[in-house]
Amino acid sequence: MDKDTLFSSFGKWVTPLNSVKFTQRIEEMKQDKYTKKLTTKAYLLLFLHAQLQQREGLRAIADDALLDDFQRELGLTSISASQLSRKHRQVKPE
């Protein structure tokens, strides 16, 4: 895949996710109650991207979030491996 189209393509890949139901479920479970930066939606997109790109480890995933195009896609400015770890422990599997 061409590097210039990765993030625009990524946006198209995740479009089929039912965002209304997903948002309702997040609100029901109070997943983002005290969240300032890394929302559950951004977390999901970040880990979907990591899976597609076969990233190993939270540091590699956090490094991806430093790319400007990807930051715009996620709505983040930056993220650290420790923030990812905290969010990962917080997210309910249901």
KEVO-443018 format. One record per residue: x, y, z of N, C-alpha, C in turn; residue in three letters. Coordinates in nm, 2 decimals, m for minus. Layout:
<rs>
n.px	n.py	n.pz	ca.px	ca.py	ca.pz	c.px	c.py	c.pz	resn
X	Y	Z	X	Y	Z	X	Y	Z	ALA
...
</rs>
This chain:
<rs>
n.px	n.py	n.pz	ca.px	ca.py	ca.pz	c.px	c.py	c.pz	resn
0.08	m0.12	0.00	0.00	0.00	0.00	0.09	0.12	0.00	MET
0.05	0.22	m0.08	0.13	0.34	m0.09	0.12	0.42	0.05	ASP
0.23	0.48	0.09	0.23	0.54	0.22	0.14	0.67	0.23	LYS
0.12	0.73	0.11	0.04	0.85	0.11	m0.11	0.82	0.13	ASP
m0.16	0.70	0.10	m0.30	0.67	0.11	m0.34	0.59	0.23	THR
m0.24	0.56	0.31	m0.27	0.47	0.42	m0.38	0.52	0.52	LEU
m0.36	0.65	0.56	m0.46	0.70	0.66	m0.59	0.73	0.60	PHE
m0.60	0.78	0.47	m0.73	0.80	0.41	m0.80	0.66	0.39	SER
m0.72	0.56	0.35	m0.78	0.43	0.34	m0.82	0.37	0.47	SER
m0.74	0.40	0.58	m0.78	0.35	0.71	m0.91	0.41	0.75	PHE
m0.94	0.53	0.72	m1.07	0.60	0.76	m1.18	0.53	0.68	GLY
m1.16	0.48	0.56	m1.26	0.41	0.49	m1.28	0.27	0.54	LYS
m1.18	0.21	0.59	m1.19	0.07	0.65	m1.28	0.07	0.77	TRP
m1.27	0.17	0.86	m1.34	0.17	0.98	m1.48	0.24	0.97	VAL
m1.51	0.29	0.86	m1.64	0.36	0.84	m1.76	0.26	0.86	THR
m1.75	0.13	0.82	m1.86	0.04	0.84	m1.89	0.02	0.99	PRO
m1.81	0.05	1.08	m1.84	0.04	1.22	m1.96	0.12	1.25	LEU
m2.06	0.07	1.32	m2.18	0.14	1.36	m2.14	0.24	1.47	ASN
m2.11	0.36	1.43	m2.06	0.46	1.53	m2.17	0.50	1.63	SER
m2.30	0.50	1.59	m2.41	0.53	1.68	m2.42	0.43	1.79	VAL
m2.42	0.30	1.75	m2.43	0.19	1.85	m2.31	0.19	1.94	LYS
m2.19	0.21	1.88	m2.07	0.21	1.95	m2.06	0.32	2.05	PHE
m2.11	0.44	2.01	m2.11	0.55	2.11	m2.21	0.53	2.22	THR
m2.33	0.47	2.19	m2.42	0.44	2.29	m2.37	0.34	2.39	GLN
m2.30	0.24	2.34	m2.25	0.14	2.43	m2.14	0.20	2.52	ARG
m2.06	0.29	2.47	m1.95	0.35	2.55	m2.02	0.44	2.66	ILE
m2.12	0.51	2.62	m2.19	0.59	2.72	m2.26	0.50	2.83	GLU
m2.32	0.39	2.79	m2.39	0.30	2.88	m2.29	0.25	2.98	GLU
m2.17	0.21	2.94	m2.07	0.15	3.03	m1.98	0.25	3.09	MET
m2.01	0.38	3.06	m1.93	0.49	3.12	m1.78	0.47	3.10	LYS
m1.75	0.42	2.98	m1.61	0.39	2.94	m1.52	0.52	2.94	GLN
m1.57	0.63	2.89	m1.50	0.75	2.88	m1.53	0.86	2.99	ASP
m1.58	0.81	3.10	m1.62	0.90	3.21	m1.52	1.00	3.25	LYS
m1.40	0.95	3.28	m1.29	1.04	3.32	m1.18	1.06	3.22	TYR
m1.21	1.03	3.10	m1.11	1.04	2.99	m1.10	1.18	2.94	THR
m0.97	1.23	2.93	m0.95	1.36	2.87	m0.89	1.35	2.73	LYS
m0.80	1.25	2.71	m0.73	1.25	2.58	m0.76	1.12	2.50	LYS
m0.74	1.01	2.55	m0.75	0.88	2.47	m0.89	0.82	2.49	LEU
m0.98	0.86	2.41	m1.11	0.81	2.41	m1.12	0.66	2.37	THR
m1.23	0.59	2.40	m1.24	0.45	2.36	m1.24	0.44	2.21	THR
m1.30	0.53	2.14	m1.30	0.53	1.99	m1.16	0.54	1.94	LYS
m1.08	0.64	1.99	m0.94	0.66	1.94	m0.86	0.53	1.98	ALA
m0.89	0.48	2.10	m0.82	0.35	2.14	m0.84	0.24	2.05	TYR
m0.97	0.22	2.01	m1.01	0.11	1.92	m0.94	0.13	1.78	LEU
m0.95	0.25	1.73	m0.89	0.28	1.60	m0.74	0.26	1.60	LEU
m0.67	0.30	1.71	m0.53	0.29	1.73	m0.49	0.14	1.73	LEU
m0.56	0.06	1.80	m0.53	m0.08	1.81	m0.57	m0.16	1.68	PHE
m0.68	m0.12	1.61	m0.71	m0.17	1.48	m0.59	m0.15	1.38	LEU
m0.54	m0.02	1.38	m0.43	0.01	1.30	m0.31	m0.07	1.33	HIS
m0.28	m0.09	1.46	m0.17	m0.16	1.51	m0.18	m0.31	1.46	ALA
m0.30	m0.36	1.47	m0.32	m0.50	1.42	m0.29	m0.51	1.27	GLN
m0.35	m0.42	1.19	m0.33	m0.42	1.05	m0.18	m0.40	1.01	LEU
m0.11	m0.32	1.09	0.03	m0.30	1.06	0.12	m0.39	1.13	GLN
0.07	m0.49	1.20	0.14	m0.59	1.28	0.25	m0.53	1.37	GLN
0.20	m0.43	1.45	0.30	m0.37	1.54	0.31	m0.46	1.66	ARG
0.43	m0.45	1.72	0.46	m0.53	1.84	0.49	m0.44	1.95	GLU
0.41	m0.44	2.05	0.44	m0.36	2.17	0.38	m0.22	2.17	GLY
0.35	m0.17	2.29	0.29	m0.04	2.31	0.37	0.07	2.26	LEU
0.51	0.06	2.27	0.59	0.17	2.22	0.58	0.19	2.07	ARG
0.58	0.08	2.00	0.56	0.09	1.85	0.43	0.15	1.82	ALA
0.33	0.11	1.89	0.19	0.17	1.87	0.19	0.32	1.90	ILE
0.26	0.36	2.01	0.26	0.50	2.05	0.35	0.58	1.94	ALA
0.45	0.52	1.89	0.53	0.58	1.78	0.45	0.61	1.66	ASP
0.35	0.52	1.63	0.26	0.55	1.51	0.18	0.67	1.53	ASP
0.14	0.69	1.66	0.05	0.81	1.69	0.13	0.94	1.68	ALA
0.25	0.94	1.65	0.33	1.06	1.64	0.32	1.12	1.49	LEU
0.27	1.04	1.40	0.25	1.08	1.26	0.13	1.18	1.25	LEU
0.16	1.29	1.18	0.06	1.40	1.17	m0.08	1.35	1.12	ASP
m0.07	1.27	1.01	m0.19	1.23	0.94	m0.27	1.14	1.03	ASP
m0.20	1.05	1.10	m0.27	0.96	1.19	m0.33	1.03	1.31	PHE
m0.26	1.13	1.36	m0.31	1.21	1.47	m0.44	1.28	1.44	GLN
m0.45	1.33	1.32	m0.57	1.39	1.27	m0.69	1.29	1.26	ARG
m0.65	1.17	1.21	m0.75	1.06	1.20	m0.81	1.02	1.33	GLU
m0.72	1.02	1.44	m0.76	0.98	1.57	m0.81	1.09	1.66	LEU
m0.78	1.21	1.62	m0.81	1.32	1.70	m0.72	1.34	1.83	GLY
m0.60	1.30	1.81	m0.50	1.30	1.92	m0.39	1.40	1.88	LEU
m0.31	1.44	1.98	m0.19	1.52	1.96	m0.07	1.43	1.98	THR
m0.07	1.35	2.08	0.03	1.25	2.11	m0.02	1.15	2.21	SER
0.05	1.04	2.22	0.01	0.94	2.32	0.14	0.87	2.36	ILE
0.15	0.82	2.49	0.26	0.75	2.53	0.22	0.60	2.55	SER
0.33	0.52	2.56	0.30	0.38	2.59	0.24	0.35	2.72	ALA
0.27	0.44	2.82	0.21	0.42	2.95	0.06	0.46	2.95	SER
0.02	0.56	2.87	m0.12	0.60	2.86	m0.19	0.48	2.79	GLN
m0.13	0.42	2.69	m0.20	0.31	2.62	m0.22	0.19	2.72	LEU
m0.12	0.17	2.80	m0.13	0.06	2.90	m0.24	0.09	3.00	SER
m0.25	0.21	3.05	m0.36	0.24	3.14	m0.49	0.22	3.08	ARG
m0.51	0.27	2.96	m0.64	0.26	2.89	m0.67	0.11	2.86	LYS
m0.57	0.03	2.83	m0.59	m0.11	2.80	m0.64	m0.18	2.92	HIS
m0.59	m0.14	3.04	m0.64	m0.20	3.16	m0.78	m0.16	3.20	ARG
m0.81	m0.04	3.16	m0.94	0.02	3.19	m1.06	m0.03	3.10	GLN
m1.03	m0.06	2.98	m1.14	m0.10	2.88	m1.20	m0.23	2.92	VAL
m1.33	m0.23	2.93	m1.40	m0.35	2.96	m1.42	m0.43	2.83	LYS
m1.39	m0.56	2.84	m1.41	m0.64	2.72	m1.55	m0.66	2.66	PRO
m1.65	m0.63	2.75	m1.79	m0.64	2.70	m1.81	m0.55	2.59	GLU
</rs>
